[in-house]
Amino acid sequence: MKAWPQSWLVCCGVLVCISYASSTCVGNSCSEQHASAAAAGLLGSTALSAASCDNKTYPASGKLNPVMLDAPVVDIRWAGGKDDFDKYLFVLLRGADNYIGGHVWRNDQYGSGDWSDITQKLKDALPSDKQQAEDMLGVLDLHFHQRHPEKILFQGPGFYFWITTDFGQTFTAHLTPGDATLGFWMELKVHPNVPDWLLAKVKRKDCLQDLSSAACAHDLFVSQDFGSSWTNLTEKALGKVAAFWDFDWGASLTHTDPSKSFDDEVIFATIYEDASAMKGPYPGWDKDLHFVRSDDLWDSHHTKLVACGNQFEVVGQRVFLAMPSACPVAPDGSKRSVPTGADDRGAVTMYTSDDNAQTFKQACLPVKDLDLGYNLVRTHDGKGAFVIVDHDEIDPLASKAPMSTVYASGYDASMFTVSLPRNYRSQQIADFARVAGLPGIYMANQLDDAIFQDPATPHYYTDFKDHLQTKITFNGGSQWSELQKPATYKHSECNGCRDVPDAKCKLHLHGPTGWVDGPDSRPSFYSHGNAPGVIMAAGNTGEFLDASADNTCTWLSRDGGLNWEDVADYAAIYEFGDHGSIILTARYQTEEPADSVAFSFDGGSCWNTIQLATALDVQNIRVEPQGASHVFLVHGAECRKTASRQACTFDPSHTSHRKGIMYVIDIKTIMGSDWKVCNPQSDYETWTPPGNSQCLLGQKISMQRRKPSVSCFNDKAWARAGATYQACECEHEDFECDFGYERRSGSCQSMPGITSDDCGQISSGNYYVSESHLRLIHNDSCLDVDRVLTDSDGHGTCIGPNCPNTGKGRGALGKFFIFLLVVGLVTTVFVVWWLFAASDSMKAMAEELLSPVIGFFDSVIGWIRDKVSTLLGRQQSDAQEAYFQPLSGGEGLALDEEDARSPPLFPMR
């Protein structure tokens, strides 16, 4: 195969993009712009001339040999103690007919040395009369607690799972709970605080006969000895529970905050209480499912927390709960109005809790469309979430578009505001992700609004992917902007702006949905918390994102997405190691096969080559989860051997099965004497992201990082000094538009058709929207809020003398009932006096004096009746318009993974 072009390995300088550049140019033709940037200090310490790059090829002699596997790799897991957290590696392979659940390989030397297929050990552990078919011997997943990583549960696809207590040297086999149902149908959760406690939700054996049967339901099992024995909680409930649906340990809600803890036995779940209400494995939104809590593993009767509660997700110390809009009962037990058509359209309402699931408030989303699905993406602090909603739009074109609306939550988890409309989604995955390690920075892909505004666009239009544009926010989703293209290019092929007006030409990058696009798949934009500021992605410059290989390049940012440069003229896959000091890349499988990989230890300015003995179609590059190691695993599949690709090994005339290939790349070993450990006194610098001294969420953050111009390595045991934070004074960038308002032309303007009456929190007086229509962004800690807001604390509480809610912030409804209370007390005192203290003469005098008042109260009674009717009628109207979407993700509310490192294993599950 064709090796990586040497032209891109020889760097001609780090040409950092200049956001205010008004024109583009290619290569060395941009000397004037380059000189201006250097003079302004924009190139920083990473600016290296071509002569300063001493690119090398490794190994010094020969080529690196691969580990040949039965099938391509699906996942890699690391385990170990505190000081050797990555010593043991387990590689899970693809199963027969491309299903997951294949063989598992093991290594106990940090990836170096020999690898062994331990599948035979699993087979040997089975009872002699219970041997399973080959396709049932694989491993789907590994489960263990970080406090006892030597005890690992290997979840198989068949009727058995295996337990090891010595990092996979020996195994014992156990039947899956539930009288031997399929392991593929088992969902496991390890207790956050008690390493030996497990919860397992499994489908019943009835599902083996008929998956569509109402009897095909779930049981929940608990183990207190790490899977050696199980207790069926459905049976233990003694008829109080007919079946389970969703579940989690109560400790998941509080384990990040020791001051707020549950007993270890607490379980939250959604259940059927009556077997006659069960509707099989795919019930849709169901009024007969209820959200409950057990404090003692169902030794006693559970507590029903929310009737109709179907699915829930814990984010930080908040619970997000979905219930069908057709439910006639509110979470507090009061009667609620059922919206017309709620059952027919599958509408759902979302509720949130800030107090450990004791009380729930209806989430206020500024929208009146019905909703079809949503994802949650955690905020950087882990205490909030963006809700990405797939609406059921009325407009025929918009209803067909693969898009969602991103909503940001505020200080109050129930109050949402529009962050980004038309966010692209595919196969239940949203193109939206955090930039790890830098609070408030997110990236997303958005459909261009022009196709919806153009009357010439036909309603049957389907080429939506041709109109994607990448956006970035540096202030928690309040304001989004385009990615700026570089001022210069290292590779002329990466300049897609030649035929595009300069004002329309931007940089566009593939997001998480790129992983699931089949033959056109592309790696997602990627960052890691242990490599702060570094982002890599595949994409192109132009007016829109282009999936064609000819126009795809690989891009890198060192400052959290503010500036970008091209580092390869093709789509590469990438990974960061050694605490961010090493970047390893390879051609991605949709490009040509790779017979080499490249690594950089100066932030992508210069690149060194590692020659591979056998070429492969690279599917991914992995490093242990902390990103501290210098050992990388490059894995993929055999590439097809041709006359021009003699390094490939797959011959379709002999077999249709492509084997897996994996390279263990230990940079420290490969470099030998070239490896030098950094000097802690001279080789590090303090960096303020995103590189221009601006504040992030109200704070100026200073981080330690190795100087990009220094050729040294951190080593695995190195620990980055803690970041320092300096509070910033509040500016407009610290605020976002509040409920019912959206940013247009730089200011917050009211959303058509949305009023404060559409949110119960506002209409009841429990939440105040500032006259400026602004609120603080989630987790923003700027100083002196009154520099921007004079009537609010930024969290929904009115301040100052002109607050409409006086005293303790009572709303109109609260004031009205206080008025009734006062009237009632006065009336009661009067009646007592009349019956027990007044003489006949006093009564006669009172009748004469109060006759005008009696007439007044007679008219007031009618006003009270009308007022109560109006208030209740408004609440009913709120319920009818507060539709929320069914949850995505198959069997649970879809909470996006912590990163987009690998393609999802179950994109449709």
C-alpha positions, 0 to 999 in steps of 0.5 A: 500500500501507499505509505503516508506522504513524507510531505506532511511528516516534514513540518513547515511550521505551526501556522496557527489560524487567525480568527480575524483573517479576511482571506485564505492562502496556501502553504508558503505563499502566505509569508506576509500573514505568517510574519504578521501573526508571528510579530503579534505573538499568535504563533506562540512557542509552538512555531517551528521552522521546517529546519527545526523538525528532526523527523525520525523513523522507528524502529531503527531497523525492521518493522513492528510486528502485530498481534494477529487475532481471530476477529477485529476488536470491539472493545479494550478494557484495562484493570489493575491496582492503584499504582498499576491501573493499566497492567492487565488488558482484556481485548474483546473481539467481534463474534460470529457473523459480525455480532458482538460477543466474541473471544477475549484476549488477555495480557498482564504486562501493560500490553507488552509481551505475549497475549493469550486467548483465554476463551478456552479457560471460559469453556473449561470452567463450564460444567462438563454437561453444559458446554455451549455453542461457540457463538455463546462462549464470547464476552459482551462486557466486563464489570468490576469495582475500582476498589477491587479490580481483581474481581471481574465479572465477564458477561457472556451472550449465552446462558453463563457468565464468569467470575475471576478473582485474580485478574483473569488467571482462573474462572468460575462459571455461573448461570445467568440469574433468572433461570438461565436467560440469555446474557445478551438480555442482562443489564448489570450495575455495580454498587457505587460504594459496595464492591460486591453488590450487583443489580441485574435486570434480565428478561424472563424465559418467556421471551425465549418463546415469544418476544412479543408476548405480554409475559416477556417482562423483566425481573430485577436480581440483587447479588451481595457476593459479586454474582455467586448467588442472586435474589429475585426481587420480583419474587421477594416483593411478594406480589407487590411487583409484577415486573421491573423496567428501569433501575439504579442504586440510590447511592448513584444519586449521592456517591459524589457527595458524602454529605448526602447519602442513602443507605446502601440498600436503597434502590430506585426503579420503575415497575409494574405493580399488576401483572395484568398491566404488563405489555411485553418488552416494548410497551411504549410510554405506559401509564401503568409503570410507576417510579418507586423506591425500596429502602431495604432490598424489598424486605418491606413494601416499596414507596411509590414516588411518582405514578406513571414514572417510566424511565429515569436518569441520574445526573450529578445529584439530579434525577430526570424522570419521564412519564407519559403525558396521558398520565392522569396523576401529577408527581405530587398525587394531584389530578392533572389534565390529560392533553388531547391526543397524548396517547395517540402521539406518544407524548411524554412529560419530563420532571426533574428533582433536586432533592434526592427524588423526594419531590419533582417539578415539571421541566419547562421547555419553551416549545409547543411541539410534541417530542419524539426522543431525547438525549442528555449530555452532562455539563463539565461539572457533572451536576447539570445536563443539556437536553437534546430534544427530537421534536415532532414538528408540524412543518412537513420539511422540518419533521423529516429533517434529522435534527433536534433542539439543544436546551440548556438547564439553569441553576434550577434543573427544571428551567430550560432555554434554547441553546442550539436549534437544528442540531444534527442527529442520526440513529439516536446519536446527537452531534454534540459533545463536550471539549474535555477539561475546559469548562463551558466549551462544547462543539456541535453540528447544525443544519443550515437554516437556509434550506428551511427558509427557502420556499424552493426546497421541496417538502420531500427533500432528503439530502440534509447531510449536505447542509451541516455546519460545525459550531462551537461555544466558549460560554456554556451554550449561550452563544455559538460561533463558526470554527475559523478556518486557518489563515494558511494551510500545510497541505494545499488539498485542505484548502476548500475555500477556493471556490467559496466566498470567503465570508461563507468558508469555515471549518467543519468537522465530523461529530459523534454521528460520524462513527455510525455512517457505515462505509462513509464513517469518520472519527468524531471530534475528540478531546481528553481531560488529561490533554487540556486544550488539544482537540483533533477531528476529521473534516474540511473547509468550505461552506458545509461539512463534506463526507467525501474522502477527497475533501477530508483532512485531519485538523488539530487545535491546541487552544480548546478550539479557538484556532485550528491547523491541518495536520494530514491531507486525509481522514486519520484516527487519533489518540493522546497519551503521556498526559497529552504530550504524545499524539498518535495518528493513523490513516482511518479505515475509510482511507487507504490501508495503513502500513505506518503510524505517526506520532508527535511529541511537540503538539503536532508540529513535527511527526515521526513515523513507525513502520508496521510489518503488516498493513491493516484497515485501522478502526481505532487507536486506544490508550488506557482511560486516564490518558497517562500511559505511553503504550497505545493499541492500534487495531483494525482488520486485515486489508485486501492484498493486491499487486500494489498492496503487498503488505496486506494479508486478506485474500477473499479467494481463500476466505470471507472472514477477515482477521483482526490485527492489533499493534502494541505501540510502546513509544518509550521502548520504541524511542530507546535513548531518544526518550527523555523525561521532562525537567519539572523546573524548566520544561513546563508552563502555565497556560490560560485557556483558550489561549487568549486570557478570556474567562470561562464561566466566570473564571480565569483558569490557569493550567500546567502543561509541558511547553510545546517546544520542548522535546521531552515526556511526562512519564506515566507517574507524573501528576499535573499541578492543580489548576488555579482559578481567578474569579472574573467580573460578570460580563454579558458573556456570562449570561444566557437568555431565560425561558421563553427568549432566544438570542437573535441579532445579539439580544434576547427576544421573545419566542413566538407563541411562548409566554410565562404562562407556559411554565408553572414555575414562572406563573406560580411566582416560584421563578422570576425572569429578569426584565433583561430576559437574562440568567446566569449560565449553569456553573458560571461563578462570575462576580458582581451579577448586578453589573449586568442584572439589577433585578435578579440574582441570575438564578430566578430570584427577584431582588430590589424594591420593584419585585412583583413577588414581595416578601418571600417571593409569593406569586399571584396565586399565593397572595390570593390564598393568603387573602382568603386565609385572612378573610377566613380568620376574620370571619371565624372571629366574627362568628365566634363573637356573634354566637357566644359573646354578642348581646341581642342589642349588639347583634342588631347594631351589627346587622345595621352597620354591616348590611353594605358589607354583606352585599359586597361579600355576596358579589365577592363570592362570585369573583372568588369562584371565577378566579379559582376557575381561571387559575385552575383553567390556566394550569390545565392549559399549561399541562396541555401544552407542556408536551415532552418527548419519549426517551431514546436509547431503547431500554433507558433514558439516553445519557451520552457517554463521557466521550466519543472515543469509540463508536457505540456498541449498541447504537439502536439498543 
